[in-house]
Amino acid sequence: MLTQEQTTRLHELQPRIAEAARIAHYRWMTDCDIDDIIQEANDAIITKATTDPDFLNQTDSYIVNMGIWRARDAARRERRHTNRTCDPPPPTDGDADDDLLDRFSESGSDLDLRITIQQTLAGLNETTRRVAIMLAQGYRKVEIAQALGMSPQSVGYHTGRARQALTGALA
């Protein structure tokens, strides 16, 4: 249970928590409702303040960031849990490999180039390969992130890895 002083401090932080939630929603939690992010952040701050009475004496930015990061972690856990029961992402079959091969080779028929790309794809880890294939199929980064249960930044990382591997193989 929070003291009156702690409750007042939490109310003073509400505008900063709301602004941080909007930023978090824009950056990496697009599939979450902003109100849910704010509620999760408040819950995390209250839990921490209950166990550590001096917590609300920290700087505003420290308290707000801790709450938002805990909200992000909770959303990721929820996504992992729901992704286990939702429809799987599109299969990465031979047709998907062909889509990617056609995308990276102008003619689409140069056998040596196709073999080089296929070998490069085979050398990528499974996640990077799936991201590259889904990009070739026309999915946006946000859609890939939702389908694979990762952040758009992680999709960007895997995109860069695939691009780097293909650029190196084609150089």
Secondary structure, DSSP 8 states (H G I E B T S, - for coil): ---HHHHHHHHHHHHHHHHHHHHHHHHT-TTS-HHHHHHHHHHHHHHHHHH-TTGGGS-HHHHHHHHHHHHHHHHHHHHHHHHTTS-------HHHHHHHHHHH-SSS--HHHHHHHHHHHHHS-HHHHHHHHHHHTT--HHHHHHHHTS-HHHHHHHHHHHHHHHHHHH-
